[in-house]
């Protein structure tokens, strides 16, 4: 799986996700086109509100994403990909789309302790075969962390391979991912999750279904449908001129 993800150049898929936001499991669905280098990402929202589009091209538009609501007031916005508007009701940013982010989390866990990984055999889901891997962290817990100089919630999460949204959830007095005061103590999890269930496609070795749990239960779930590995894209696939006409084929 690690090797297969490293070989990816582009992806096209429909992502169905469930994320726990303020204690409630929210359901979303997006059609995604993703090019890894240079990073280009197009998203068409399907649920809960259909029609909104997001386009991001690394190094273009001052590294801002273009948001097209496809609804009143019918004008496009340039948004900070890490800003509150882009991140509202989302665990992750546009930069974590695809499989590289979950691969970095899993590789970190695998490097630290291979014994937490368990192969559960081949499982059939809707007539399709998957390798099932379960990752269980027996000593999962929350611990005190002290901000160092120039650290933020995001940088702490990236350094420790944990979820920045989980940090906010554990610290209700913090509502900003850019928050960070040197010497300030916060609560963070010692691993990304208490348990991860991965269903890996037998043909392309992608982790198509990801069920992720913490001490409260389901934290997030991601399911990739209609996945195309290394599709060929054209200029119009990531052109702002085609926003509004970029529906999935």
N, C-alpha and C positions, 0 to 999 in steps of 0.2 A: 504494500500500500504506500509506504513512504517513497519508494522508488518510482511508482506510477505517478504520484502527485508531483514529484520533482520534474517529470518529463512533460507535464502539462504546459501547453502554450496558450490555449484558449478553451472556453467553455460556453455552452448554451444550455439553459435549463429553466424549469419552473421550480421555484423553491416554496415549499409549504413549511411554515414555521409556527411554533408555539413558544411564547416567552412569558415568563412570570414578571408582570409589571405591577408594582404596588400591591402585591399579594394576589393579583388576578391573572389567570392565564389568558393571554391575548393571542388570537389566531391571525396570521397573515399569509399572503400568497403573492409572489412576484415572478414575473418573467424576466430573465437575466441573460445578458450577453457580456462576456468578460474576456478581455485580452490581457495577458500578464505583463508583457514587455513591448513597448511602454504601456503602462497600466491604463486601460480604457474600460469603462463600465457603463452599460445602459441598463436601466431598470424600468419596467412597466408594472405599476401596482395593479393587482387583480383583486385583492381583499386586504382590509375591510372596505376600502373605497377604490373603485375601479377607474383607471384612466390616467392617473397622475404619472409623470415620467421624471426620471433623474438621469442626467448624463454627466459623467466625470471623465476627463482626459488629463492624465498626469502632465504637468508642465504647461498646460493651456488655461486660459481664462483665469490667470492668477491663482491656479490650483483650486478654484472654486467650482462647485458643482452647479449645473444648471437644473433648476426645478421648474417643470412645466405642469401646472395643475390641471390643464385641459378642462377647466371650469371657470366660472366667474371668480375674479375679474379678468381672466384670460390674458395674463401677461406673465412672462417668465421671470424667475428670481435667480440671482447668483448667491449661493449659500456656502458658508464655511462647512466643510465636510465633518468637522468635529464640533460644530455649533449646536446649540440647544434645539433649533428648529429641525435640523437634519436628524438629531438623535432622539427626538421625542418618541416615547413608546418603543424604543429599540435597544436591545442589549449591545449591538455592535454598530460600527460605522461601515461605510461603503468600502473601506480599505480592507475589511475582513471578509469580503465576499469571496466565494470559492472555497478551495480545500486547503490552501496553504496555512491558514490560521489554525485550524484544528490539527493539522499535521504538526505544527510547532508545539502545540500543547501536548500531544501524544508522544512526540519524540522526546520532549523534556521528561515526561513521566517514565518512558521506556529506558532512557539513559540513567535515571536515578534508581529505578527498581523494576526490572523485568518481571518479577514475580507477581506484580499486581495485575498483569495481563493474563487472561484466561481464554483459551479457544473453546467455544461451545459447539463446534461442529457446523454443518450446513443446515440452514433453516429456509423453509419455503414460505414466501409471502406473496399472495396473489399469483401463485403459479411460477414465481421466479426464485431462483436459488441465490442465497447469500451466505458468505462466511460470517459467523457471529463471533465477535470479540467482546468480552466484558472486562472493564477495568474497574477494580474496586480498591479504594484507599482506606484501609482499616483504621489508620490514625488520623483521619480527616477531622479537622477542628478549626476553630477560629482563634486567632492570637493577636496580641498587641504588636503594632508596628509603629515606629517613630520616623516621621518624615525627615529626610536628609535635605541638605541645601539644594534648592532648585528642583526638588521632586514634586510631582503632581499625582493625582489619582491615576491618571493614564500611565505615567512613567513607572509608577510602583506596580501597576497591574502587568505591564509588559515585562518588567524585570523579573517578576516572580511567576510569570505565566499563569495569571489568574484573571478573572473577569472584573473589569472596572465597574460594571453595573452591580456586581455582587458587593463591591466595596461600598457603593452608595447605599445599597440595601442594608448593610450592616451598620452604617453610620448615618442615621436619619437626619442628623444635624448638617450633613453635607449634601448639597444638591447640584454641585458643579464638578464636572470631570477634570477641570483645570485647577481645582482646589489643591493647595499644598502650602503648609506653613512649617518652616524648619523647626524641629523640636516638638511638633504636635503629634500626639499619640492617636492612632486610629485602630480599628479592628479590621483584620483581613483574614481570609481563609488561607490555610497553609498549602492547599492544592486547589486546582481549578474546580474540581467537583468531588463528591463523595463516591459517585459511581457513574460510569459512562458505558452505554451499550451501543456498539457499532455493528451495522449490517453492511458488509463489504461486497459489492457486486463481483461475482465470480469471473466476469468477462473483462472488466476494465479496472478492477481493484480499487474503485472509489468507495469511500464510506457514505453510501447513499442515504442511510438512515442513521441519525445520531440522537440518542436519548440521554439526556444529561441531568443528573440528580444531585441535590445537596441535602443538608440535614432536614429540610422542610418537605422534600419530595421533588417532583419534577420542576426543574429550573428552566430548561429550554429543550426544544426538540426541533430537529431540522430534517426534512425529507426532500430529496432531489428527484424530480420527475422529468421525463422527456429529456434526459441528459444526453448531450452530444459532446464527445471529447475531441478537442482540437479541430473544431469547425473552421472553415475559411471565412473570414470577414472581409467586407469591402468598405470603402470610405463612407458610404451612406449609413452604415451600421452604427457609426459613432459621430454622425454629423448633426449639429444643432438644427440645421435646416430641415431635417427629416423628423424632428420631434412632432408628434401628432399623427405621424404616418408610419410608425415603427412597430406595428403590431406583430405578434408572433405568427410565423407561417406554419 
